[in-house]
Structure formats: structure tokens, C-alpha cells
Amino acid sequence: MALKGLKVIEFSGLLPVPYCGMVLAEFGASVIRIDKIGYNSNLDCLGNGKQSMSLNLKHSKAINIIKSLTRESDVLIEPFRKGIMEKLGLGPKVLMKENPRLIYARLTGYGQNGSFSSNAGHDINYVALSGLLSLFGRYEENPLPPVNVLADIGGGGLTCAMGILLALIERSTSGKGQIVDTSMVEGTAYLGTWFYRGKNTLPIWGQGRGQNVLDSGTHFYEVYKTKDDRYMSVGALEPQFYDKLIEGLGLTLEEVPHYGDFEELKKIFTKKFAEKTREEWCQIFDSTDACVAPVLTLDEAPTHPHNIEQKTFTKTEDFYSPNPHPKLSRTPGESHSTKPLPRTGEHTKEVLRNLGYSLESIDDLEAEGVIQCYKNSKL
């Protein structure tokens, strides 16, 4: 795989850092997750295929273990607020002095500087501060957070992974590592570059929330309920696609012009889509260029014929999981969803042994409360 041989240290956290580590792992990197003693490993559903090492980071011997690990690693990813790693004695100045090739990735909500940099926050707050939350929602309704996908994943985990890969490419010529500073506010804002640059120049924007072409302000870019209480998505922006849309609906341009009183046109579409089930509409539109597609649930998407043909998902015993993307022709990624989730401290001994620690010294560290080793229940 593309990242085979890459050694990554991931400090456990909420969604953004585990997602970043998952991307690297599923394209071949070896990832060791550093867990706190007593960490509830069930909180990380993206840890499949990673190793877990459990340490008490308040103990100097645990800090020394981290330093030994980073000397042999390529990447470190940390999720803590500004200054935490420095207080632990694990800041970039310390670790990169010992390993100048280390890529030190910091993934935080507000970044390392600015008046909010020490504040707590979550996806909704980062999206709000980026300006993008103001775009989501219907006319005369409150802004609607699009679940925690924009900041946590798009502007956070995925952006951080991109930064790490860029730093690795640069390291191949300079031989030097660098700090990858990913702020979810800035990452989310960067996702919205097109909106910022086009809000005063593109004709599809310029109105208030829910009144523009791409935010439910028109009848031809909207979601409609079907007879069986499911939904169809419509995105017939261009005239040639709109013609196919109204043909499939059994309407004419005279009845529903492309542009006109959008609210009245929506009422016509709403009534029309309610006349058939989602499956009936799929049979009409699936083989056309009307830009119409069914709104699928997380349970339905993996079994849709197109997604099956594209091998979009991997099936596990309990669920489906999206496969790594993009697809590489020679060195594709591999879903780790079928691999077990690591238990807290499951690989502590193995990692320490690889660092040269004896079994006796490992037992001593465990007795001192420096490390935690997972033990299978005998019940």
C-alpha cells in the first residue's frame, strides 16, 4: 500500500484525530494509539487495525517511553488544546530536536494562536466561527448544523491527513520534518473558499439563507417526499437536465418553467412526487440525465446496485463500512473495518519489547502505574 512502512503515533481523542489516523492506517501506515490508563476503547469506532499502548502521561517514565517511540516514528498526531503537549514535555521543540525528520501534526479546534485558542469547542462551534454555518438551513429558519462532518472530518481529520502527506512529500527532498498545524475553524473555512470568493460574483448566490439556487431556494434543487414517506433528491440545474426532469414527472415547461415563482413551483413538484413511491420514481429516473437520485439511509446505501458495482462498502459481521478513497490503481487502500478494535493497552507489552524493554522492566512499570496492559478476562 502507498504508506507501507510509515510509523505513526496517534494520541487518542475524539473523532478528528482517530479519523486522520484511520486514513493513514487504511493506506498502509502502522499506527500506535496512545491511550490514557483506563481509557474506554469503545469510544473509538475508527481504531480497527491500530495498536493500543496505555500510558500514565503524568509519570516521567511514560514521557520517556513516548520520546523513545518518536525517535523511531515518522508522524505524531495530537488532539490537545494549546500548550498541553508542552506542559507534558512533549512539545515539537523537544521531540523534533531528537528526531528532526518527525512530522508533528497538531489537530485542534481553534489552532495554536488567537483569542479562542485555549477554549473548548465542538464541530458546531468551529463551523459557526468559519462562517459556513450561516449558509445551512431553510429560509426564515435557524442555521442548521450538518451533523459533525464539516469540521471534525472535512476541515479536521481529512485536512490534517492531507497536511501530513504534504509534509512527507517535502521531507523526501529536504530530509526534515515540520509541524502540521490543523485548526478545524481554518480547515472548514478553507473548504468554503468557493463560497467566499463567489458570494458577490456568482449569480447562484447573493440572497439570504434558503433563497439561493443551491440551498433549497429553487424547486429544481430540492428534496421531495414520496408516496411511501421516503425522499428523492433533485439537482436539475442546467436546461437540458431540467427538460429530462419534467419529462419524467409528466409535466411541461408551460406548467413548470425553469425559472419563475419558486415557491409555487415547489408546490407543484411536491404534489407530483407524492403521487409515486421512491422505487417508482427510481424506475423512471435511474437511467436518465435528469439529475435525480434517491435519498438513501446509512442502511440502504451499501446495498444500492451502483454502490455494489463500485465496491463502495465493505461488509463486516455487524455493519457496512465505506472503503478507503480515492482508489489507487497500483497501491489501493484497504478497509480495516473487518479488523478488531484494539483494547486499551492491548499492545503495550509488544511495543515496549520492540523498544528493547525486558519483561521484568515491563512488569515493574505496570506495578508502578506507568503503563496499563490489557488482560483477557478468565471468566
C-alpha positions, 0 to 999 in steps of 0.5 A: 500500500502507498504508506507501507512502512510509515510509523505513526503515533496517534494520541487518542481523542475524539473523532478528528484525530482517530479519523486522520489516523484511520486514513493513514492506517487504511493506506498502509501506515502502522499506527500506535494509539496512545491511550490514557490508563483506563481509557474506554476503547469503545469510544473509538469506532475508527481504531480497527487495525491500530495498536493500543499502548496505555500510558500514565502521561503524568509519570516521567517514565511514560514521557520517556517511553513516548520520546523513545517511540518518536525517535523511531516514528515518522508522524505524531498526531495530537488532539490537545488544546494549546500548550498541553503537549508542552506542559507534558514535555512533549512539545515539537521543540523537544521531540523534533530536536531528537528526531528532526525528520518527525512530522508533528501534526497538531489537530485542534479546534481553534489552532495554536494562536488567537483569542479562542485558542485555549477554549473548548469547542465542538464541530458546531462551534468551529463551523459557526466561527468559519462562517459556513454555518450561516449558509445551512438551513431553510429560509426564515429558519435557524442555521442548521448544523450538518451533523459533525462532518464539516469540521471534525472530518472535512476541515479536521481529520481529512485536512490534517491527513492531507497536511501530513502527506504534504509534509512527507512529500517535502521531507523526501527532498529536504530530509526534515520534518515540520509541524502540521498545524490543523485548526478545524475553524481554518480547515472548514473555512478553507473548504468554503473558499468557493463560497467566499470568493463567489458570494458577490460574483456568482449569480447562484448566490447573493440572497439570504439563507434558503433563497439561493439556487443551491440551498433549497431556494429553487424547486429544481434543487430540492428534496421531495417526499414520496408516496411511501414517506421516503425522499428523492433528491433533485439537482436539475440545474442546467436546461437540458437536465431540467427538460429530462426532469419534467419529462419524467414527472409528466409535466411541461415547461408551460406548467413548470418553467425553469425559472419563475415563482419558486415557491409555487413551483415547489408546490407543484413538484411536491404534489407530483412526487407524492403521487409515486413511491421512491422505487417508482420514481427510481424506475423512471429516473435511474437511467436518465440525465435528469439529475435525480437520485434517491435519498438513501439511509446509512442502511440502504446505501451499501446495498444500492446496485451502483454502490455494489458495482463500485465496491463502495462498502465493505461488509463486516459481521455487524455493519457496512463500512465505506472503503478507503478513497480515492482508489489507487490503481497500483497501491489501493487502500484497504478497509480495516473495518473487518479488523478488531478494535484494539483494547486499551493497552492491548499492545503495550507489552509488544511495543515496549519489547520492540523498544528493547524493554525486558519483561521484568522492566515491563512488569515493574512499570505496570506495578508502578502505574506507568503503563496499563496492559490489557488482560483477557478476562478468565471468566 
